[in-house]
Amino acid sequence: MTPLTAVVAVVGIFLVLVWLVSRFEGLAFMAPASTRGMRASASAFCVDECRVDGRCPITGKTERDESCPLWRYIEADVPTTSHASPFEHAHV
């Protein structure tokens, strides 16, 4: 067995084991453990994608509103879980 073949075999076995563990433990790849882990993504969404002329379309303000549903969800710090596909029953 050449060194390259051995490295490919070890990496392949590692990837299969990682996939099995994540599948049986219900883990999602690169997913945050709680909603607080989504703070950076939510902030980027609010600042870059959601604003209209620099203002929030819901509140009409330029600053973050504490009553915003998105920020209340982030600050709740509830655990995120991976659920089954909502289309699982549709398999033929």
N, C-alpha and C positions, 0 to 999 in steps of 0.2 A: 504494500500500500504506500503510495507516494505521500509526502507531507501535505500536498494540496488536497488530496482525496480525504485524508484524515481530518483536516480542518473543516472541509465541507460537511463531512459526516457528523462531526461534533456540533457544528452550527445547526445542521438540520435536526439533530436529536434535541438540542436546546429549544429550537423554535416549536417543535411538536409538543414538548413538555410544557412550555409556556402557554401554548394554545389550550392544552388539556386543562391545566390549572385554572386559567381564566374562564374557560367554558363551564367547569363544574362549580367554581366559586361565584359565578355570576358577575365577574369583573368586566368592565368595559375598558378598552385600550385607551390610555391617556385621559380618562375621565376624572374629574375632581371628586373627592370623597364627600363634599358637601357643597351647598349653594354658595358659600362664602368663597370657594375656589373659582367661581365664575366672575368675580369682581372686575378683573382686568378686561375680560371680554365684554361685559356689560358696559363698562366705562367707554371702551372703544366704540361700541355700537351707538351709545348715546351721543358721543361727541362727533363721530365721523359719519355715521350713516343715517341717523334718525332726525337730526336737526334740519329745520327749514329756516333759512336766513339766520342761522345762529341761535334759533329759539326752539324749544321743545314743542312739538305740535299738540301735545296734550295740555300742558300747563301754560304755554306761551311765555315762559321765563327763560332767561339765559343760564341761570344756575340750576343745580340739581334740586329738585323738590323732594322733601322727605316723604310726602304722601304718594310718590310715584309707585305703582304696583311692581315694577321691575326691581327697584331698589329695596322695597319692603321684602320681596322674595329673596334677594341676595342677603340682606341683613338678618333674615330668619335663621340662616345657617342650619338648614335641615339637611339630613343626609340624602345624597342622590343614590338611586338604585337603578339597576338595569332590569327592564321588564321585557317580557316576551313581545314578539311582533304583534301589532294589532291585526295583522292580516293572516295570522297563523291559521285561523279557522277557514280561510278561503282557499287553502291548498286542495287541489283536486286529486 
